[in-house]
Amino acid sequence: MRVLAISLKGRPQYQNYISDGYLEDLCLSSVLHDVGKVAISDAILLKPDKLTREEFTRIKDQPAWAATPCAKVDKELNARAS
């Protein structure tokens, strides 16, 4: 993530958008990109065959499962900063 963000920061259209702070936040938060997978069983994640409709729906819902705990952490951190 860091290499990609630094590369983009070097492009004129992103120089004013990607600050050092933004880059650091982006790199730190990138480790959470699949946090929603904890709600999906290994039987689905590791399935070598085609997923059923229900399994695929479960995979697509992963971002929603990740949003709740991430929002709670964000709320707690903001409360501490106040």
C-alpha positions as CSV (number, residue, x, y, z in Angstrom):
1,M,0.0,0.0,0.0
2,R,2.8,2.4,0.9
3,V,4.6,1.9,-2.4
4,L,1.4,2.4,-4.4
5,A,0.4,5.5,-2.4
6,I,3.9,7.0,-2.7
7,S,3.8,6.4,-6.4
8,L,0.5,8.1,-6.7
9,K,1.6,11.0,-4.5
10,G,4.3,11.7,-7.2
11,R,1.6,12.3,-9.8
12,P,0.5,15.9,-10.3
13,Q,-3.2,15.2,-9.8
14,Y,-2.6,13.6,-6.4
15,Q,0.2,15.8,-4.9
16,N,-2.2,18.1,-3.1
17,Y,-4.5,15.2,-2.0
18,I,-2.1,12.6,-0.6
19,S,-0.4,14.3,2.3
20,D,2.1,12.6,4.6
21,G,-0.6,12.1,7.2
22,Y,-3.1,10.8,4.7
23,L,-0.4,8.3,3.4
24,E,0.3,7.1,7.0
25,D,-3.4,6.7,7.8
26,L,-4.0,4.8,4.5
27,C,-1.1,2.4,5.2
28,L,-2.2,1.8,8.8
29,S,-5.8,1.2,7.8
30,S,-5.0,-1.1,4.9
31,V,-4.3,-4.0,7.3
32,L,-8.1,-4.0,7.9
33,H,-9.1,-4.5,4.3
34,D,-10.4,-8.0,5.0
35,V,-11.6,-7.7,8.6
36,G,-15.1,-8.7,7.6
37,K,-13.8,-12.2,6.6
38,V,-13.8,-13.2,10.3
39,A,-17.6,-13.5,9.9
40,I,-17.3,-16.0,7.0
41,S,-16.5,-19.7,7.7
42,D,-13.4,-21.2,6.3
43,A,-15.6,-23.8,4.5
44,I,-16.8,-20.9,2.3
45,L,-13.5,-19.0,2.1
46,L,-11.5,-22.1,1.2
47,K,-14.1,-23.8,-1.0
48,P,-12.4,-25.0,-4.2
49,D,-15.7,-25.4,-6.0
50,K,-18.2,-22.7,-7.3
51,L,-20.0,-21.0,-4.4
52,T,-23.7,-21.4,-4.0
53,R,-25.9,-18.3,-4.2
54,E,-26.2,-18.2,-0.4
55,E,-22.4,-18.5,0.0
56,F,-21.8,-15.8,-2.6
57,T,-24.3,-13.5,-0.8
58,R,-22.4,-14.1,2.5
59,I,-19.1,-13.1,0.8
60,K,-20.7,-9.9,-0.7
61,D,-22.0,-8.9,2.8
62,Q,-18.5,-8.9,4.3
63,P,-18.0,-5.1,4.1
64,A,-21.2,-4.6,6.2
65,W,-19.9,-7.0,8.9
66,A,-16.6,-5.1,9.0
67,A,-18.3,-1.7,9.2
68,T,-19.9,-2.1,12.6
69,P,-16.8,-2.9,14.6
70,C,-14.8,-0.3,12.7
71,A,-17.4,2.3,13.4
72,K,-17.3,1.4,17.1
73,V,-13.5,1.8,17.2
74,D,-13.7,5.1,15.3
75,K,-16.3,6.4,17.7
76,E,-14.2,5.4,20.7
77,L,-11.1,7.0,19.4
78,N,-13.0,10.2,18.6
79,A,-14.4,10.3,22.1
80,R,-11.0,9.9,23.6
81,A,-9.6,12.7,21.4
82,S,-12.3,15.1,22.6
